[in-house]
Amino acid sequence: MALPLALAALIGVVLGHWAPPGLFEAWALCLLLWLGRGHWRVVGLGVVVAATATQVMLAKGAVLPDGLLRADLALEGRIESVEDEERLSRLMVRVDACRPLDTGRLPCDTLRRVRLSFYQAPEMRSGERWAMTVRLRPPAGFANPATFDYGAWLWREGIQATGYVRSEPAAERLAAAPTSLRQRALDYLDEQALSPPTLRWLAALTLGAGERLERDDWDLLNASGTTHLVVISGLHVGLVATFTLLVARGLARLAVPRRWRMAIWPWWLAGAAAVGYAWLAGLQPPAMRAMIMTLVGLWVASGRHAPGPWQAWWLALGLVVVLDPLSAWRPGLWLSFLAAALLILIWQGRPRPRGVSGWGWGLVRTQLLLAPLMAAAVLLAFARLAPAAPLVNLVAVPLVSLLLVPLGLLGWLFAPMPYLGSLCWWLFERTARFLVGLLELAVERLPLWWPSPEQVQPLALMLGLVALVWVLPGLARALRLGASLLLVPAMLGLTASVPEPGALRVRVQDVGQGQLIELRSANYRLLYDTGPRFASGFAPLSSLWSSGQHFDDVMVSHDDLDHAGGVAVLAEQHTVGRFLAPPGESIGVPFETCLRGQAWQRDGVSYRVLWPPEETEPLASNDRSCVLEVTAGSDRLLITGDVGREIERQFLLDVTLPVTLLVAGHHGSRTSSGPQLVQWVTPRHVIYSAARHGAFGHPHDEVVRRFRRAGSCQWSTALDGAVTFWLGREEEVSPRAVRGMPWRRGGVEGRCHAVESRH
């Protein structure tokens, strides 16, 4: 029943997320038919389908409704975690009660978990209960190609809303945090005379306190492909269970020398140790998954009415999905079970290694076979590749599993004996320093690689094929070598595609309330604006590309923070040929002025500045904005920054017609995109760079109707996410949006329909 259980759980997840009309009625009818025929196993599987589907539908139904946007809500809840940043604290809150202060609003009592920003927060600790007034919005993130999907992360973590805590009325602590063994252990750890890095690594490796690690620690782990060694996983829980089992069986051998092999209690004790350690680590999804896999693994190893390896694999997968259906959206679940499946393939049917050399070669072979398939999985899940991972893990895996984790756990075991406990942790500190040094050296020589989006899938497919050729049993060595000789050169020959001469890729990125447009041709790259920087200090530009990018030109329309907020990130993390900005502005770096009449050509694409004039002193900052016209073949792009209607009329006759694409001025505000501009230009496509659930309600309904009457196709980053246009090609311009909006497939005007305004 292991395979049917897992399939039933996964089918329930799919049905719950899809939730087609009549789902409950169809399920109830099938259940009645199965009951009538006495198919009790099928009925049980139907219950599993219903249970997982119900949990997913309840999670979807608990999401904050749009009707509570910008409403003040009185919320009571328990703090699950606190992350302190420079200017604010990030809170994860388990909601106990919620009500809108305005009684005419929709209820919010379905909320169960929210993520909040708290500026100038008082001292707060995990476990405390607080009452606070908050403003929330439905969970969503920026939608840009090949970037971290924050909205998907919120969903799989069960977060139904995000927002911030209002300063008035002041938040009130309702109850102190209850005493927990884990918190007492962390407090005890903080009192030890160990270096801060050692304290962080010790907390993460032995207590599952990954939140103690800093951003630099995570960057190092990601770049070296060793993240799996730090989060509580089957490795850590398995080590605890194995150590407990060996000790318990040793005691059984002393107690009953003739019957110690038949003793059951050591296996139960090992299982209890696995459960206890996962509970001590907070029983978060990774720890719970590791606990279930370890318990099933102990059952298989005991040989007592135990399932086979593949039955155990399906059983563990089914149990994890039944207990936590949202885990089906977590990459960690599939990475863990993919690794377990590969281990079964590698070791099943092979004789047990003998001696140190036999086990050593077996572990090296296992790691070398795991590396390409896990690299392919990570590439598909996170669009990154750690070239150092295969070699680093050959050293890091045994170092962590045989030294670091045992030393850390022994330090806790001998904590009542000061000298022994301190000695274990002193050795842990020295070993951790060696490991960090090794990882830093490896990353320096082989840094993390972020392939272009078009390279990800072909490269992942080839890596997966190489792994399977060597792992699948029964294949001839000549076939394995031949396939590898064909696939490896093909992987090395993969290169990022570049636009053909004369073609231009225009990508309006989704950066919220701001603007960032990337123009890219065969050998030239220009950014128009750099997006916003929020009060927290975060600039969306930092999430779009890995460090070390080169931009030939960066044109900042004007120095408002929603247009120039990413300049500091560009200057710090990337190289820029030159910055351009209007005279009289200050963007924080030296720049050349953009002036009317400037023109240049790259790769057969022409660029022309239509505004501002040399004398800009009497103009407001918005009206100084650089206005850029770009011509690629027969297509033309016009970007007007934040200039108002009066300024639009001053350069209107300089615009070359026709215009294929217009980036609407001032995010679609009514102060821009005046009647004269719209009627004269009549662009085929117009796009608004606006924020999802933004407070300003861009684009304004008056502007939307104006472009509608002009017959323009309208796009909005608030709805569509990042939108990509190809200009200068022979075929018709066909935009591609990151968010696939269902109503764009048909409707009144096909794919040119349904930009909305809340006004």
Stockholm file with secondary structure:
# STOCKHOLM 1.0

chainA/1-759         MALPLALAALIGVVLGHWAPPGLFEAWALCLLLWLGRGHWRVVGLGVVVAATATQVMLAKGAVLPDGLLRADLALEGRIESVEDEERLSRLMVRVDACRPLDTGRLPCDTLRRVRLSFYQAPEMRSGERWAMTVRLRPPAGFANPATFDYGAWLWREGIQATGYVRSEPAAERLAAAPTSLRQRALDYLDEQALSPPTLRWLAALTLGAGERLERDDWDLLNASGTTHLVVISGLHVGLVATFTLLVARGLARLAVPRRWRMAIWPWWLAGAAAVGYAWLAGLQPPAMRAMIMTLVGLWVASGRHAPGPWQAWWLALGLVVVLDPLSAWRPGLWLSFLAAALLILIWQGRPRPRGVSGWGWGLVRTQLLLAPLMAAAVLLAFARLAPAAPLVNLVAVPLVSLLLVPLGLLGWLFAPMPYLGSLCWWLFERTARFLVGLLELAVERLPLWWPSPEQVQPLALMLGLVALVWVLPGLARALRLGASLLLVPAMLGLTASVPEPGALRVRVQDVGQGQLIELRSANYRLLYDTGPRFASGFAPLSSLWSSGQHFDDVMVSHDDLDHAGGVAVLAEQHTVGRFLAPPGESIGVPFETCLRGQAWQRDGVSYRVLWPPEETEPLASNDRSCVLEVTAGSDRLLITGDVGREIERQFLLDVTLPVTLLVAGHHGSRTSSGPQLVQWVTPRHVIYSAARHGAFGHPHDEVVRRFRRAGSCQWSTALDGAVTFWLGREEEVSPRAVRGMPWRRGGVEGRCHAVESRH
#=GR chainA/1-759 SS CHHHHHHHHHHHHHHHHHCCTTHHHHHHHHHHHHHHHTCHHHHHHHHHHHHHHHHHHHHHHTSCCGGGTTCEEEEEEEEEEEEECSSEEEEEEEEEEEEESSTTSCCCTTCCEEEEEEETCCCCCTTCEEEEEEEEECCCCCCCTTSCCHHHHHHHTTCCEEEEECSSSCCEEEECCCCCHHHHHHHHHHTSSCCHHHHHHHHHHHHCCGGGSCHHHHHHHHHHTCGGGTSCCHHHHHHHHHHHHHHHHHHHHHHCTTTGGGCCHHHHHHHHHHHHHHHHTTCCHHHHHHHHHHHHHHHHHHTSSCCCHHHHHHHHHHHHHHHCGGGGGCHHHHHHHHHHHHHHHHHTTCCCCCHHHHHHHHHHHHHHHHHHHHHHHHHHHHSCBCTTHHHHHHHHHHHIIIIIHHHHHHHHHTTTSHHHHHHHHHHHHHHHHHHHHHHHHHHHHSCCBCCCHHHHHHHHHHHHHHHHHHHSTTCCHHHHHHHHHHHHHHHHTCCCCCCCTTCEEEEECCCSSSCCEEEECSSCEEEECCCCCCTTSCCGGGGTSCTTCEEEEEECSCSCHHHHTTHHHHHHHSEEEEEEECTTCCCSSCCEECCTTCEEEETTEEEEEEECCSCCTTSCTGGGCCEEEEEETTEEEEECTTCCHHHHHHHGGGSCSCCSEEECGGGGCTTSSCHHHHHHHCCSEEEECCCTTCTTCSSCHHHHHHHHHHTCEEEEHHHHCSEEEEESSSSCCCCEESSCCGGGSSSTTGGGCCCCCCC
#=GC SS_cons         CHHHHHHHHHHHHHHHHHCCTTHHHHHHHHHHHHHHHTCHHHHHHHHHHHHHHHHHHHHHHTSCCGGGTTCEEEEEEEEEEEEECSSEEEEEEEEEEEEESSTTSCCCTTCCEEEEEEETCCCCCTTCEEEEEEEEECCCCCCCTTSCCHHHHHHHTTCCEEEEECSSSCCEEEECCCCCHHHHHHHHHHTSSCCHHHHHHHHHHHHCCGGGSCHHHHHHHHHHTCGGGTSCCHHHHHHHHHHHHHHHHHHHHHHCTTTGGGCCHHHHHHHHHHHHHHHHTTCCHHHHHHHHHHHHHHHHHHTSSCCCHHHHHHHHHHHHHHHCGGGGGCHHHHHHHHHHHHHHHHHTTCCCCCHHHHHHHHHHHHHHHHHHHHHHHHHHHHSCBCTTHHHHHHHHHHHIIIIIHHHHHHHHHTTTSHHHHHHHHHHHHHHHHHHHHHHHHHHHHSCCBCCCHHHHHHHHHHHHHHHHHHHSTTCCHHHHHHHHHHHHHHHHTCCCCCCCTTCEEEEECCCSSSCCEEEECSSCEEEECCCCCCTTSCCGGGGTSCTTCEEEEEECSCSCHHHHTTHHHHHHHSEEEEEEECTTCCCSSCCEECCTTCEEEETTEEEEEEECCSCCTTSCTGGGCCEEEEEETTEEEEECTTCCHHHHHHHGGGSCSCCSEEECGGGGCTTSSCHHHHHHHCCSEEEECCCTTCTTCSSCHHHHHHHHHHTCEEEEHHHHCSEEEEESSSSCCCCEESSCCGGGSSSTTGGGCCCCCCC
//
